[in-house]
């Protein structure tokens, strides 16, 4: 349950995907990111809390109609959205209107998620190779075609199982470990004190002791614990009564490694191209190259 909750937070707030880094790079230096983070997190939690009432109201309605318990109606897979909810909507008055609103919500939800995810990819690649900025439209078109071709597998007869396989392996494992490494990199390699000085140069005050303890100890420890637990006896969440064969499970682990392998791969690449002895290169890799000047920004009023 906690691993599923973590994956939901990552999907709704966006840490680990690069979306927050990409969008925040367009902010002004003195933008009050502290207030933005609190407001965004609060709205997200309230929305999830409110959605819980809507979900269980529908499940209760279906349980009443079918004469079953709620636990017998609820599903832990994607069938809750694509089967149970549409079936519940069909029993309401003026059901075509509710059905149109329901699936229109899905379309807009998918579109705005795609906007954020693609912007993270575009920003990273275009910042790395600025020459591509002259052909940004063509690059975005190529990226959309690539995503479209990759998503065609989910529209086949077994597409629902592909979706369930991706949902079981992508977020709960790889994403948790990526965010764990990000937390360790910022809190331990870059340093909480240096990071707090950066925030002070932007906002005019240093973060409180609560945030620094969370960044340095609580968050990395909890993320590492969840990552280890996600590896122990991990099995893909079945869809209905379908059991995934061993080759499909192997594909799932390949999907996990396809993203995680770039982390040690890039580390080895930087280690190779850095001049000096092995110890000098290792030391150079783990020491921040760019230390910002903390006196260049005018602090915003608090």
Protein Blocks (a to p, Z undefined) as FASTA:
>chain_A
ZZmmmmmmmmmnoponlmmmmmmmmpcfklcfklmmmmmmmmmmmmmmmmmmmmmmmmmm
mmmmnopafklmpccbfklmmmmmmmmmmmpghklmmmmmmmmmmmmmmmmmmmmmmmmm
mmmmmmmmmmlmmmmmmmmmmmmmmmmmmmmmmmmmklmmmmmmmmmmmmmmmmmmmmmm
mmmmmmmmnopklmmmmmmmmnopacdfklmmmmmmmmmmmmmmmmmmmmnopacddehj
bccdfklmmmmmmmmmmmmmmmmmmmmmmmmmpgcdfklmmmmmmpcfbdcdfklbccdd
ZZ
